[in-house]
């Protein structure tokens, strides 16, 4: 069985590369340089989940949850322990999230192996078709006018796009680990740059594929397990 996180952009979102494109934007979105399709780095997704995990553990502790110790143990096994030595890494590994595989395959073939040499598709055309550019500037608090030399442009992936991030586990993940992972995914509301300025609204769901079967959204089934864990129900 293969597990994925389905990440849907509910608003324009910029998982920035930290680099600009000369003459185009100051902050470029993460994308595949060969085919131009935007991606979400696996390390960014894991960072969002870890941040949400801290919030959940804090909430369980504050509420006096009888399941706090099991949740802490699951978190340490799933994400690792901050500052731990090599060999104590977490069980969870998240690959870069991409757009649906059939689309990636079709775009790659159109760019690298075009059937019609007269009609070519470039990575830049692909990137521009799925992104937009947002510009921001700092405002003088006294005059209300834009401050000089503060205009910055950022490329964003447009809302409505859905990405799939393949998951893998060093060892078989326990029910407690999967339930905590799902709770973290449900808790993530925003990601990327300018997420406190209206951008980066996300919806993350947990999907499972079995050979020969369609993908199944098992988010709420695992979350029900998490609710039992939080209540301290015996399993």
N, C-alpha and C positions, 0 to 999 in steps of 0.2 A: 504494500500500500504506500502511495506517495502522498505527502501532505503539502499543502500550499497555503499561503496567505493571499487573499484577493484584496487588493488595495484600490479602492475607487476614489477618484478625485471629485469631491463635492464642490470645490471651487478651484480657481486657478492656483497652481502650486509650483513652487520653485525649490527643487532639491538642487542647489547650486553646486557647480564644480569648483568654485573658488577662483575660477579663471574667467577672463573676458575674451571677447572676440573682437579683434581690432576693427574699428569702423562699424561695428554692429551693436554690441551690448557690453556693459561693464561686468556683468555677472552672467555667465552662460549656464544653462541648465545641463545637468548630467545627461549624456546621450552616447549612443554607440557611434564612434567616429566613422565607421565604415558604411553604415546604412542610415545614420541620422535619426534613428528612433530614440525617443527619450527613455531613460531608465531611472529606477530608484535604487541607489546602492544598498546592498544588504546590510552594511554596517550602519547606515542611517535608520533602516527599519528596526534593527536590533536596539539601537540607541533609544528610539521612541518606546519600545516595549520595556526596556530596563527602567526607564524613567517612570513609566506607568506602574511597574512592579513596586518600586519604592513607595509610590503613593498608596497602592493597595495595602502593602504591609503596614504602613503607618496607620491607615484607616482601621485595619483589623486590630492592631495593637491598641489604638485609642478606644475602640469599641469593646475591648475586652473579649475578643473572639476566642472561643475555645480551640479554634483551628489554627491559631497563629503559628504555633511551632511547626505544624505540618506544612504550612504555607512557606515559612522561612526555609525549611529543608528543601522543599520543591524549588524555590527560587535559587538557592545556592547550587543545586544540581543542574538546573536549567540554564542559568546565566553565568555561573561561576561566582567566585567571591572577589570583590574588589581588592586589588593589591596582593592576590594570591600568587604563589610561585607557579612556574611552568609545570604542567601535568594536572593542574587543578582547574582547567578551563571548563566552561559550561558545556552541557550536553547538546545545546541547540546551535545549529549553524544555519544561517540564512543567506541564500544566494541573491544576486542582484535581481530585482523585480523588473520584468519586461512586459511589453504588451503581448497579447495572445500569440502563441507560437505560430499558427498559420499565417498571421499577418507578417511576423518577422521573417518567416521563410519566403513569403511572396516578395517582400520588399528587397530582401537580400538577393534573390534571383533576378529581380528587375534591374538592380544596380550592377551586380557583378557578372551576370550572364544574360544581357538583354537579347531578346529574340528579334527585335527590330532595331537595327543600329541607327535608324533615322530618328527614333524617339528614345531619348535617353532620360534617365531619372538620376538626379544627383542627391547625395546625402543632405545638402543644404536645403533642397526643395522639400525633402521629406520632413526635415526638422521644422521648417517654417510652416508646413501644413498642419502640424499638430501642436504648435506653440504660439505664444503671443509675447509682446514686449510691454512691460510696465515701467513707467518712469516715475521717480519720486524725487522730491527736493526738500531740503530743510526750510522751515519758515521762521522768519524773525518774529519772536514773541512780542516785540514792542510795536513794530510797524505792520506786521501781518504779511509782509512781502517776502517772496522767495529769497533765500540767502544766495549770494554769488558763489559759483563754483561748487555747488552741492548737488547738482542734477546727476542722478544715477539711473541707469537703465538695467533692468533684469529680465531675462527671458523666463517665461513660465510655461509649464505644461498646462493645457487647457482643461477645464472641468469636464467631467464625463468620461475621461479615459480610465480604463481599468488595467491594473498591472497584476501579474502573478509572480510571487516570490517563492521558489521551491525551498522546502525545509528538509533538513537532514539531522539525524541524531547520532551521536557517537555510540550510545547504547539505547536500547528500547526505552522510550519515554513512558513513565508511569502515568496512570490516570490523574494523579495529583499534579504532575508537571503539565500535562495537556490542558487540564482545567484552569490552572493558573495562567498558562500561555494565552488561552482564549479570553480569560478575564482581562488580561493586559491588552489584547488586541481590541476588545470592545471598548476599553477605556481610552484608547488613543483617539483624540478628536482632531488634532491638527499636527502638521509636520512641515518641514522645510523652512525657507526664509520668510520673513514678514508674517509669521503665523499669528502674531498678536496684532496684525493690522488688516485682518479680514481675509488673508489668503491662507491656503494650505488646509482647508477642511477635508478630512479623510473619513472613509468608512472601511474598516478592516474586518474581513470575515475569514473563518478557518474552513478550508476545503480539504476533502479527502478523496483520492481516486483509488479505486480497486481495478485490477486488470480486467479489461473488457467491459467495464461499467462506466456510466457517466459520473461526473464529479458530484459529490454530495456535500452540501453545506451542513456541517456538524457543529456549527458555532454554539447554538443554544443547548444542544445535548451536553457538550463539554461544560458549558457555563452552569448547567444544572448540577453537575458534579462539583463545581467550585462552590456553589451555594451550600451544598451538603458539607463540603470541607470547612467552610467558614462557620457553619453552625456546630461543627464538631461531631456530626453524625458518624457513627461507626459504619464502616463499609466491609 
